[in-house]
């Protein structure tokens, strides 16, 4: 089976599972009744994001990714997002009727991302870069993101450890630990830092990961912004400052991704190249302002 068929079949199956899980949970009264009010609101908001944004983006990038390297790299970023999100579903949502579905989605997105890496690892990321300044700017952006979020999380964790108390986020969600902090501190933030180092040192792996990392940023910023709105709509404590910050970061990531796409030459040999690039840019802009 060639790459195009594998990517499309994996994505259609994965999107089908995501859509089924989203519809089932949203239409089932009291589905998240075992969770705290704050975690219930976040779970419902995440289901809405998965259903109305992530699933369409996954399918679109998979369709174009069948023949286009740009879309294929964007597709990898969607899978990164799904790995992150469904790891939280699997470990921090009380056991429910969708548990096996959560595991299937997590496993499918994980192996989809591995497939992307293995299929591209020995291939050049781009044919050429017209404006190398964009690579340096994005590398600095990744370094800043990793450092700022490390400081943000540690400023909450370290005082709690010193004073033998619980961080505010854990009190609000009634969880054992904050899953976002776990994944960020252990995997995501080191990933951003290493990608920045690869870009600065002109390693091909950096160019391979760059588009997907920016897509991950955009989708995650949109998600956090929407979850803040949902929490506020439920009458719970949530600051609009978080939504504003996430909106700025989403917009900045969009600008950087479009700048990057305009600054590189991809090894694409078909008449759909310009259409794919244009569609990618329009989709990115629409997605950033969706919420």
C-alpha positions in Angstrom: 0.0 0.0 0.0 1.5 3.4 -1.0 1.8 6.4 1.3 -1.2 8.2 0.0 -3.6 5.4 0.8 -2.1 4.7 4.3 -2.3 8.4 5.3 -5.9 8.7 4.1 -7.2 5.5 5.6 -5.5 6.1 8.9 -7.0 9.6 9.1 -10.5 8.6 8.1 -10.5 5.9 10.7 -9.1 8.2 13.3 -11.5 11.1 12.4 -14.4 8.6 12.6 -13.4 7.6 16.2 -13.0 11.2 17.2 -16.4 12.2 15.8 -18.1 9.2 17.4 -16.6 10.0 20.8 -17.5 13.7 20.5 -21.1 13.1 19.5 -21.6 10.3 22.1 -20.3 12.3 25.0 -22.0 15.6 24.1 -25.4 13.9 23.5 -25.3 11.8 26.7 -26.7 13.7 29.7 -24.4 13.7 32.7 -21.6 11.9 30.8 -18.9 13.7 32.8 -20.8 13.7 36.1 -17.9 12.0 37.9 -15.7 14.9 37.2 -15.4 18.2 39.1 -17.4 21.1 37.7 -14.3 22.7 36.3 -13.1 19.5 34.7 -16.6 18.8 33.3 -16.6 22.2 31.6 -13.1 21.6 30.1 -14.1 18.1 29.0 -17.2 19.4 27.1 -15.2 22.2 25.6 -12.5 19.8 24.4 -15.1 17.5 22.9 -16.5 20.5 20.9 -13.0 21.4 19.7 -12.3 17.8 18.6 -15.6 17.5 16.8 -15.8 20.9 15.0 -12.1 21.8 14.4 -9.7 18.9 14.9 -11.6 16.3 12.9 -12.0 18.5 9.8 -8.4 19.7 9.9 -7.2 16.1 10.2 -9.2 15.0 7.2 -8.3 18.0 5.0 -4.5 17.7 5.7 -4.8 14.0 5.1 -6.5 14.5 1.7 -3.9 17.0 0.5 -1.1 15.1 2.3 -1.6 12.2 -0.1 0.5 14.1 -2.7 1.8 17.2 -1.1 4.7 17.4 1.4 3.5 20.7 3.0 0.1 19.2 3.9 1.8 16.0 5.1 3.9 18.0 7.5 0.8 19.9 8.7 -0.9 16.6 9.2 1.9 15.5 11.6 1.1 18.5 13.8 -2.6 17.5 14.1 -1.5 14.0 15.2 0.9 15.6 17.8 -2.1 17.5 19.1 -4.2 14.3 19.3 -1.5 12.4 21.2 -1.3 15.2 23.7 -5.1 15.5 24.1 -6.1 11.8 24.3 -3.3 11.0 26.7 -5.2 13.3 29.0 -8.5 11.6 28.2 -7.0 8.2 28.9 -5.3 9.1 32.2 -7.4 11.9 33.7 -11.0 11.2 32.7 -12.9 8.8 35.0 -13.4 5.4 33.4 -16.4 5.5 31.1 -18.0 3.9 28.0 -15.5 5.6 25.7 -12.4 4.4 27.4 -11.5 1.9 24.6 -12.2 4.6 22.0 -9.9 7.0 23.8 -7.1 4.3 23.8 -7.7 3.6 20.1 -7.4 7.3 19.2 -4.3 7.7 21.3 -2.6 4.7 19.8 -3.7 5.6 16.2 -2.4 9.2 16.4 0.8 8.0 18.1 1.6 5.5 15.3 0.4 7.9 12.6 3.1 10.4 13.9 5.7 7.6 14.0 4.7 6.7 10.4 5.3 10.3 9.4 8.7 10.4 11.0 9.9 7.1 9.6 8.6 8.0 6.1 10.4 11.4 6.1 13.4 11.0 8.3 15.8 10.3 5.4 14.3 12.8 3.0 15.1 16.5 2.7 12.6 18.7 4.4 12.7 21.4 1.7 14.5 22.0 -1.6 15.6 25.5 -0.5 14.9 28.4 1.8 14.4 31.8 0.3 14.5 33.7 3.6 16.7 32.0 6.3 15.8 34.7 8.8 12.4 33.1 9.3 14.1 29.9 10.6 16.1 31.9 13.2 12.9 33.8 14.3 10.9 30.6 14.7 13.8 29.0 16.6 13.8 31.9 19.0 10.0 31.7 19.3 10.3 28.0 20.3 12.9 28.8 22.9 10.8 31.6 24.3 7.7 29.4 24.5 9.6 26.6 26.2 11.2 28.9 28.8 8.1 31.0 29.5 5.9 27.9 30.1 8.6 26.3 32.2 8.6 29.4 34.4 4.8 29.5 34.5 4.4 25.9 35.6 7.3 25.9 38.0 6.0 29.2 39.6 2.9 27.2 40.6 4.6 23.9 41.4 7.6 24.9 43.5 5.7 27.1 46.0 3.2 24.3 46.5 5.9 21.9 47.2 7.7 24.3 49.6 4.5 25.0 51.5 3.1 21.5 51.3 -0.1 22.6 49.6 -1.8 21.8 46.2 -1.5 24.1 43.2 -4.7 26.0 42.3 -5.2 24.0 39.1 -5.3 20.7 40.9 -7.8 22.1 43.6 -10.1 23.3 40.8 -10.1 20.1 38.8 -9.8 17.6 41.8 -7.2 15.6 40.0 -4.2 13.9 41.5 -1.8 15.9 39.3 -2.2 18.4 36.5 -1.9 16.4 33.3 -1.1 19.4 31.2 1.9 20.2 33.5 3.0 16.6 33.3 3.1 16.4 29.5 4.5 19.9 29.1 7.3 19.5 31.6 8.2 16.0 30.5 7.7 16.0 26.7 6.3 19.1 24.9 8.5 21.9 26.3 11.8 19.8 25.9 10.5 19.1 22.3 10.2 22.8 21.5 13.6 23.4 23.0 15.3 20.6 21.0 13.5 21.7 17.8 14.9 25.2 18.3 18.4 23.8 18.8 18.1 21.7 15.6 17.0 24.7 13.6 19.8 26.9 15.0 22.3 24.1 14.1 20.7 23.6 10.7 19.7 20.0 11.2 17.2 18.6 8.8 15.2 17.1 11.6 14.4 20.6 12.7 12.9 21.5 9.4 10.9 18.3 9.4 9.4 19.1 12.8 8.9 22.8 12.4 5.6 23.0 10.5 4.0 20.4 12.7 5.1 22.1 15.9 3.6 25.4 14.7 0.3 23.6 13.8 0.4 22.1 17.3 0.8 25.6 18.8 -2.1 27.0 16.8 -4.5 24.2 17.7 -3.5 24.2 21.4 -3.8 28.0 21.7 -7.3 27.8 20.1 -8.2 25.0 22.5 -7.1 26.8 25.6 -8.8 30.0 24.5 -12.1 28.1 23.9 -11.9 26.2 27.2 -11.5 29.5 29.0 -14.7 30.7 27.4 -16.6 27.5 28.2 -15.5 27.7 31.9 -16.6 31.3 32.1 -20.0 30.4 30.5 -20.5 27.7 33.1 -20.2 30.4 35.8 -16.8 29.2 37.1 -13.7 31.3 37.7 -11.7 32.0 34.6 -9.7 35.0 33.5 -10.2 36.4 30.1 -6.6 37.4 30.2 -5.8 33.8 29.4 -8.0 33.9 26.3 -6.3 37.1 25.1 -2.8 35.7 25.6 -3.8 32.5 23.7 -5.3 34.5 20.9 -2.1 36.5 20.5 0.0 33.3 20.6 -2.3 31.7 18.0 -2.1 34.7 15.7 1.7 34.8 16.1 2.0 31.1 15.3 -0.2 31.6 12.2 2.0 34.5 11.0 5.1 32.5 11.5 3.8 29.4 9.8 2.6 31.4 6.7 5.9 33.3 6.7 7.7 29.9 6.7 5.5 28.4 3.9 6.2 31.5 1.8 10.0 31.2 2.4 10.7 27.6 1.4 10.6 25.6 -1.7 9.1 22.1 -1.4 9.9 19.2 -3.7 6.4 18.9 -5.1 6.0 17.9 -8.7 2.4 18.3 -9.6 -0.1 21.0 -10.7 -1.9 21.0 -7.3 1.1 22.7 -5.5 -0.2 26.2 -5.5 -3.7 25.1 -4.7 -2.4 23.2 -1.6 -0.3 26.1 -0.4 -3.1 28.6 -0.8 -5.6 26.2 0.9 -3.2 25.6 3.8 -2.8 29.3 4.4 -6.5 30.1 4.2 -7.3 27.1 6.6 -4.6 28.2 9.1 -6.0 31.8 9.2 -9.6 30.7 9.5 -8.7 28.2 12.2 -6.8 30.8 14.3 -9.9 33.1 14.4 -12.5 30.3 14.7 -13.1 30.7 18.4 
